[in-house]
Amino acid sequence: MMAWLSALWGAGEVAIEPASLRDAHRLAQLHGASFHRGWGEGEFEQMLRERNTLVHRLRQGRAIIGFAVSRMAADEAEILSIAVDAKQRGRGLSRNLLLTHLGHLAGRGVRSVFLEVEENNRPARRLYERAGFSVAGRRERYYKQSGGEHLNAVLMRRDLS
Ligand SMILES: CC(C)(COP(=O)(O)OP(=O)(O)OC[C@H]1O[C@@H](n2cnc3c(N)ncnc32)[C@H](O)[C@@H]1OP(=O)(O)O)[C@@H](O)C(=O)NCCC(=O)NCCS
């Protein structure tokens, strides 16, 4: 299908690209819809300006439908957040997003990648396990829910070669 035609139908090819400052508003929207404590547009703008922060966007046609953010320090990085628009989940899109993001981290000299994930977040844990991460620790009562409930976090790690 021609690109303009598929864009007209709301579909379009999926691309993973570095995010730019102009994406801050949409990224904050996606983050806010995916996490209990959403990051604001200003927080995204700041991260997009920082040299040690890497932000990729997942784009389908003209729509940004996901992102991945990590912070680098020497040869280590922490994945701070990854999300896909709720309407687009379950299509396997996060896998390419994460693998592309990891490839860019490796290209920047990162050797080890860490992340924290809520223990019962099945899709995220599955995503990370399939992308080669393994459990490196557990943090009791790490996340506080709006209702006051505490949830455990799992610390995961993957070495990049
Ligand atoms: C985590 C997230 C990015 C995954 O994105 P996605 O594009 O829907 O992921 P996928 O379609 O590749 O699914 C990932 C895996 O989880 C599985 N999965 C999806 N929904 C599931 C569910 N409700 N229960 C169990 N497994 C599930 C999928 O089958 C897939 O596993 P597979 O590769 O073995 O088939 C997305 O769910 C999201 O944005 N969640 C909210 C934000 C979040 O929690 N981010 C992670 C924070 S650390």
PDBQT file of the ligand as one rigid body, heavy atoms in Angstrom, charges set to zero:
ROOT
HETATM    1  C1  LIG A 201       4.910  -3.476  28.647  1.00  0.00    +0.000 C 
HETATM    2  C2  LIG A 201       4.444  -2.992  27.271  1.00  0.00    +0.000 C 
HETATM    3  C3  LIG A 201       5.416  -1.905  26.783  1.00  0.00    +0.000 C 
HETATM    4  C4  LIG A 201       4.447  -4.150  26.301  1.00  0.00    +0.000 C 
HETATM    5  O1  LIG A 201       4.094  -3.651  25.018  1.00  0.00    +0.000 OA
HETATM    6  P1  LIG A 201       3.363  -4.550  23.895  1.00  0.00    +0.000 P 
HETATM    7  O2  LIG A 201       3.715  -3.976  22.569  1.00  0.00    +0.000 OA
HETATM    8  O3  LIG A 201       1.940  -4.715  24.215  1.00  0.00    +0.000 OA
HETATM    9  O4  LIG A 201       4.128  -5.923  24.103  1.00  0.00    +0.000 OA
HETATM   10  P2  LIG A 201       3.970  -7.272  23.317  1.00  0.00    +0.000 P 
HETATM   11  O5  LIG A 201       2.757  -7.290  22.456  1.00  0.00    +0.000 OA
HETATM   12  O6  LIG A 201       5.295  -7.514  22.674  1.00  0.00    +0.000 OA
HETATM   13  O7  LIG A 201       3.777  -8.290  24.534  1.00  0.00    +0.000 OA
HETATM   14  C5  LIG A 201       4.845  -8.554  25.387  1.00  0.00    +0.000 C 
HETATM   15  C6  LIG A 201       4.694  -9.963  25.937  1.00  0.00    +0.000 C 
HETATM   16  O8  LIG A 201       3.733  -9.948  26.996  1.00  0.00    +0.000 OA
HETATM   17  C7  LIG A 201       2.724 -10.900  26.727  1.00  0.00    +0.000 C 
HETATM   18  N1  LIG A 201       1.502 -10.333  27.265  1.00  0.00    +0.000 N 
HETATM   19  C8  LIG A 201       0.778  -9.323  26.783  1.00  0.00    +0.000 A 
HETATM   20  N2  LIG A 201      -0.265  -9.083  27.578  1.00  0.00    +0.000 NA
HETATM   21  C9  LIG A 201      -0.187  -9.991  28.588  1.00  0.00    +0.000 A 
HETATM   22  C10 LIG A 201      -0.972 -10.235  29.742  1.00  0.00    +0.000 A 
HETATM   23  N3  LIG A 201      -2.050  -9.506  30.022  1.00  0.00    +0.000 N 
HETATM   24  N4  LIG A 201      -0.590 -11.241  30.574  1.00  0.00    +0.000 NA
HETATM   25  C11 LIG A 201       0.520 -11.970  30.306  1.00  0.00    +0.000 A 
HETATM   26  N5  LIG A 201       1.303 -11.761  29.227  1.00  0.00    +0.000 NA
HETATM   27  C12 LIG A 201       0.945 -10.781  28.393  1.00  0.00    +0.000 A 
HETATM   28  C13 LIG A 201       2.701 -11.048  25.243  1.00  0.00    +0.000 C 
HETATM   29  O9  LIG A 201       2.133 -12.288  24.851  1.00  0.00    +0.000 OA
HETATM   30  C14 LIG A 201       4.166 -10.960  24.927  1.00  0.00    +0.000 C 
HETATM   31  O10 LIG A 201       4.807 -12.184  25.213  1.00  0.00    +0.000 OA
HETATM   32  P3  LIG A 201       5.301 -13.137  23.998  1.00  0.00    +0.000 P 
HETATM   33  O11 LIG A 201       6.370 -12.344  23.296  1.00  0.00    +0.000 OA
HETATM   34  O12 LIG A 201       5.795 -14.326  24.680  1.00  0.00    +0.000 OA
HETATM   35  O13 LIG A 201       4.089 -13.369  23.142  1.00  0.00    +0.000 OA
HETATM   36  C15 LIG A 201       3.000  -2.438  27.319  1.00  0.00    +0.000 C 
HETATM   37  O14 LIG A 201       2.174  -3.422  27.881  1.00  0.00    +0.000 OA
HETATM   38  C16 LIG A 201       2.841  -1.152  28.118  1.00  0.00    +0.000 C 
HETATM   39  O15 LIG A 201       3.038  -0.054  27.598  1.00  0.00    +0.000 OA
HETATM   40  N6  LIG A 201       2.467  -1.282  29.401  1.00  0.00    +0.000 N 
HETATM   41  C17 LIG A 201       2.284  -0.098  30.270  1.00  0.00    +0.000 C 
HETATM   42  C18 LIG A 201       3.587   0.506  30.644  1.00  0.00    +0.000 C 
HETATM   43  C19 LIG A 201       4.502  -0.482  31.343  1.00  0.00    +0.000 C 
HETATM   44  O16 LIG A 201       4.093  -1.238  32.212  1.00  0.00    +0.000 OA
HETATM   45  N7  LIG A 201       5.786  -0.461  30.946  1.00  0.00    +0.000 N 
HETATM   46  C20 LIG A 201       6.814  -1.271  31.549  1.00  0.00    +0.000 C 
HETATM   47  C21 LIG A 201       7.256  -0.646  32.813  1.00  0.00    +0.000 C 
HETATM   48  S1  LIG A 201       8.696  -1.364  33.459  1.00  0.00    +0.000 SA
ENDROOT
TORSDOF 0
